[in-house]
């Protein structure tokens, strides 16, 4: 919750993103588009506008799914023009503060918004800024030709806040230089306004180059989820059995609606449980004839895809097969390799074990086989 809850916002996402490989605002960052993350950070706005490239309006509308009081407009050829169009699309009065934010800075902490809204109470504008920590060199043709004094130099970030929407609109309208202003604060300063700084945040880095995305992804908070699964199938007539994706010759087979691979079923349930997606029966009902005799690796891959859509990754899995027969050890390495392939994780992150119940219970009597599984999954917080 911000210090001042009544403010409007414009998120500018109308650039081509050529230096990052194009359309960076629609790239996925932690299971969400860059633009969606930027908009969500400003979800406390009374009214908001997302400015997108002409022709990308449908992508913009998808970005705003579930966001109340936000709308999409097509942008202009330059940033200043896109900001003007975004301001013009805002509804309501002109007296509330307005924040102008780059979609390319998706990791916006709420504390920065609070500081900006407090700062514009007695200033025409405010922006977050970080001091230059590195020494500055002037370079020509790859050669250093001089040094610059970094004292008093700051790196400007967004969002930039302005006390009244009309203040910024008038400043942009009064801009007469042949080049567009580098940002909105420059236009307000040129119009005689006062702009102050608040402490910036390193997480507000601008995604400009392809390598910036790996750094931003590392900054997204994550959580570790644990899932467990258990499955049982009875023995019946047959010549082989499927366990953990590997077919093993045997004098019996496991009976089930699909191929009855108890190891894969238990692991699928563990993965679904880790992300709160129910169990295997919810996704592949045994009453559905299309799964009759189906290979259980399809079920596992489905769970893996669900995790990927959430921006998650599987850290490790551990499967235990509980049976008297068949002997698992001769096939354990093949099982690990198959699971590593299906899960797209390193072999060392896959464990397959076997145990007996010392001739006790239904597994000890040879009536069936049981499997239990555990996994850990990392998801964006």
Secondary structure, 3 states (H helix, E strand, C coil): CCCCCCEEEEEEECCCCHHHCCCHHHCEECCEEHHHHHHHHCCCCCEEEEEECCCCHHHHHHHCCCCCCEEEEECCCCHHHHHHHHHHHCCCCCCCEEEEEECCCCCCCHHHHHHHHHHCCCCCEEEEEEECCCCEEEEECCEEEEEECCCCCEEEEEEEEECCHHHHHHHHHHCCCCCCCCCHHHHHHHCCCCEEEEECCHHHCCCCCHHHHHHHHHHCCEEEEEEEEEEEEEEEECCEEEECCEEEECCEEEECCCCCCHHHHHHHHHHHHHCCCCCHHHHCCCCCHHHCCCCCHHHHHHHHHHHHHCCCEEEEEEEEEECCCCCCHHHHHHHHHHHHHHHCCCHHHEEEEEECCCCCHHHHCCCEEEEEEEEEEEEEC
